[in-house]
Amino acid sequence: MTRAITVITTFSSTGWDEYGKRMVETFVKYWPKEIKLKIYYEVKPNVDYGDQVEWVDLNAVCPDLVAFKTKHKDNPHAKGHKIGSDLKRKGSYLWDAIKFAHKSYCVSHEALNSSSDLIVWLDADVVTHNPIPAEFIESLLPQDNYCAYLGRQKIYPECGFVIYDTNSSYNEQFMKDWQELYNSDKIFELVEYHDCIAFQTIKEKYEAQGLKSHNISKNHPHRPGVHVFINSPLGEYMDHLKGKRKQDGHSKRTDIYIQHNNDYWNKIQ
């Protein structure tokens, strides 16, 4: 491994109990010791995982996040209801701007302030089940690419895992543009108000200017409806417990389209 790497994540206090604790414990067990996990927290749990895990007060380092949440605390359009929709109907995570603002500010803050060459966003409901080789993460991002992500056909990327090169000439403006979507309320002008659409919008803007990005799942099943994370090279080492999979403790048998030959998946398959 030639480039320094930091992994980042965030979760709520309830999320810690439901899935975050397992994520951190499996990270410490299976990730290379030279890769640090940095957790942006709102309420820090009373735990100690040693030097590999660093805790960052999210609200203290991201005052713009606090301002955005305060400004929109009574705004139903920031909590699941698309502008122009019937407020009497149930909202959706697709338009929950406040929920996904935490992740957006976390990523942008770390990318703008990190001393690591690469930062990796990893959703807090990801479980690592197999030792990750030291060179694996770096191999997912070719040298001339700014970011690596999980692409899907006819739908926005799956952003449970994204790598960013902080040394890229695109990094500063890419991340400032991301913050500006929230600071200026332009997030509400997008088709949906979550981080995946925000990421896609900015990525496409800079790709038109020459930015290169690497689709990790390009040669793997990624049509709509497919659980692309586990059907990519990441599935050999990790499982993403999206949605109701958290209650099961693993992805479903029907999620699996490619064979990963290890004990974790063999027990499910």
Solvent accessible surface area in square Angstrom, and as a share of the most:
residue,aa,sasa,rsa
1,M,81,0.36
2,T,122,0.71
3,R,27,0.10
4,A,51,0.40
5,I,6,0.03
6,T,10,0.06
7,V,0,0.00
8,I,0,0.00
9,T,0,0.00
10,T,19,0.11
11,F,19,0.08
12,S,53,0.34
13,S,58,0.37
14,T,89,0.51
15,G,2,0.02
16,W,22,0.08
17,D,112,0.58
18,E,119,0.53
19,Y,50,0.19
20,G,0,0.00
21,K,86,0.36
22,R,94,0.34
23,M,2,0.01
24,V,0,0.00
25,E,73,0.33
26,T,21,0.12
27,F,1,0.00
28,V,35,0.20
29,K,141,0.60
30,Y,49,0.19
31,W,5,0.02
32,P,16,0.10
33,K,134,0.57
34,E,103,0.46
35,I,0,0.00
36,K,74,0.31
37,L,0,0.00
38,K,33,0.14
39,I,0,0.00
40,Y,1,0.00
41,Y,38,0.14
42,E,59,0.26
43,V,99,0.57
44,K,87,0.37
45,P,19,0.12
46,N,160,0.82
47,V,42,0.24
48,D,127,0.66
49,Y,48,0.18
50,G,41,0.39
51,D,137,0.71
52,Q,20,0.09
53,V,10,0.06
54,E,65,0.29
55,W,46,0.16
56,V,20,0.12
57,D,58,0.30
58,L,1,0.00
59,N,56,0.29
60,A,72,0.56
61,V,51,0.30
62,C,7,0.04
63,P,88,0.56
64,D,64,0.33
65,L,0,0.00
66,V,61,0.35
67,A,61,0.47
68,F,8,0.03
69,K,50,0.21
70,T,78,0.45
71,K,134,0.57
72,H,14,0.06
73,K,112,0.48
74,D,117,0.61
75,N,38,0.19
76,P,50,0.31
77,H,43,0.19
78,A,0,0.00
79,K,101,0.43
80,G,3,0.03
81,H,31,0.14
82,K,85,0.36
83,I,95,0.48
84,G,79,0.76
85,S,46,0.30
86,D,75,0.39
87,L,89,0.44
88,K,193,0.82
89,R,180,0.66
90,K,197,0.83
91,G,27,0.26
92,S,37,0.24
93,Y,126,0.48
94,L,37,0.18
95,W,50,0.18
96,D,29,0.15
97,A,0,0.00
98,I,24,0.12
99,K,113,0.48
100,F,37,0.15
101,A,0,0.00
102,H,33,0.15
103,K,25,0.10
104,S,2,0.01
105,Y,4,0.02
106,C,0,0.00
107,V,1,0.01
108,S,0,0.00
109,H,37,0.17
110,E,5,0.02
111,A,3,0.03
112,L,55,0.27
113,N,98,0.50
114,S,26,0.17
115,S,118,0.76
116,S,14,0.09
117,D,38,0.20
118,L,0,0.00
119,I,0,0.00
120,V,0,0.00
121,W,7,0.02
122,L,1,0.01
123,D,27,0.14
124,A,7,0.05
125,D,15,0.08
126,V,1,0.01
127,V,5,0.03
128,T,3,0.02
129,H,21,0.09
130,N,39,0.20
131,P,85,0.54
132,I,9,0.05
133,P,50,0.31
134,A,36,0.28
135,E,102,0.46
136,F,24,0.10
137,I,0,0.00
138,E,22,0.10
139,S,78,0.51
140,L,15,0.07
141,L,2,0.01
142,P,51,0.32
143,Q,131,0.58
144,D,91,0.47
145,N,16,0.08
146,Y,4,0.01
147,C,0,0.00
148,A,0,0.00
149,Y,25,0.10
150,L,0,0.00
151,G,4,0.04
152,R,42,0.15
153,Q,89,0.40
154,K,195,0.83
155,I,68,0.35
156,Y,31,0.12
157,P,8,0.05
158,E,9,0.04
159,C,6,0.03
160,G,1,0.01
161,F,0,0.00
162,V,2,0.01
163,I,0,0.00
164,Y,3,0.01
165,D,16,0.08
166,T,22,0.13
167,N,104,0.54
168,S,26,0.17
169,S,109,0.71
170,Y,59,0.22
171,N,9,0.05
172,E,96,0.43
173,Q,90,0.40
174,F,0,0.00
175,M,0,0.00
176,K,91,0.39
177,D,26,0.13
178,W,5,0.02
179,Q,40,0.18
180,E,82,0.37
181,L,20,0.10
182,Y,2,0.01
183,N,67,0.34
184,S,43,0.28
185,D,33,0.17
186,K,100,0.42
187,I,0,0.00
188,F,25,0.10
189,E,138,0.62
190,L,32,0.16
191,V,100,0.57
192,E,27,0.12
193,Y,4,0.01
194,H,4,0.02
195,D,3,0.02
196,C,19,0.11
197,I,10,0.05
198,A,0,0.00
199,F,0,0.00
200,Q,45,0.20
201,T,52,0.30
202,I,6,0.03
203,K,13,0.05
204,E,93,0.42
205,K,98,0.42
206,Y,15,0.06
207,E,60,0.27
208,A,92,0.72
209,Q,110,0.49
210,G,47,0.45
211,L,7,0.04
212,K,112,0.47
213,S,28,0.18
214,H,63,0.28
215,N,31,0.16
216,I,10,0.05
217,S,0,0.00
218,K,138,0.59
219,N,135,0.69
220,H,55,0.24
221,P,34,0.21
222,H,25,0.11
223,R,112,0.41
224,P,71,0.44
225,G,85,0.81
226,V,8,0.05
227,H,5,0.02
228,V,1,0.00
229,F,0,0.00
230,I,2,0.01
231,N,0,0.00
232,S,0,0.00
233,P,41,0.26
234,L,0,0.00
235,G,0,0.00
236,E,51,0.23
237,Y,31,0.12
238,M,0,0.00
239,D,0,0.00
240,H,6,0.03
241,L,5,0.03
242,K,54,0.23
243,G,52,0.50
244,K,173,0.73
245,R,41,0.15
246,K,48,0.21
247,Q,143,0.63
248,D,81,0.42
249,G,19,0.19
250,H,68,0.30
251,S,0,0.00
252,K,95,0.40
253,R,146,0.53
254,T,109,0.63
255,D,12,0.06
256,I,29,0.15
257,Y,112,0.43
258,I,47,0.24
259,Q,128,0.57
260,H,9,0.04
261,N,124,0.63
262,N,19,0.10
263,D,104,0.54
264,Y,41,0.15
265,W,0,0.00
266,N,69,0.36
267,K,172,0.73
268,I,21,0.11
269,Q,58,0.26
